[in-house]
């Protein structure tokens, strides 16, 4: 017979930080992630600059990396979703679910259904 162990769901360590530190960390990470928006266009410009300067191998490598990253399939990252909970107070995350829908979702959550469609 197999012995089942009790599962304890713990909060991510980020949620255990003091609120002021958690908010400061959330704003810092949010600013950093938003600044990444400019890296992709800069990378494409760097391919053109590398071609212009005659560095064909570096330009080809950069173009292949950019192309391969853009066609990779996206997958959900549950650990990232849990860690991103620090953004809830900063971004004032809201929902439009009715009280009845929330009750259904909570019942499904207790039943082991761990995602919101």
Number of C-alpha atoms within 10 A of each C-alpha: 3 4 5 6 6 6 6 6 6 6 11 14 8 17 14 10 13 9 13 9 11 18 17 13 16 21 16 11 14 14 11 11 11 9 10 10 10 10 10 11 10 11 14 15 12 16 19 16 13 17 15 11 9 11 13 14 11 14 20 14 12 17 17 12 11 15 11 10 10 10 8 8 6 7 6 7 8 10 9 9 10 13 14 15 16 22 17 12 12 14 11 7 9 7 6 7 10 9 9 9 11 13 12 12 18 13 12 14 13 10 9 8 11 11 9 7 4
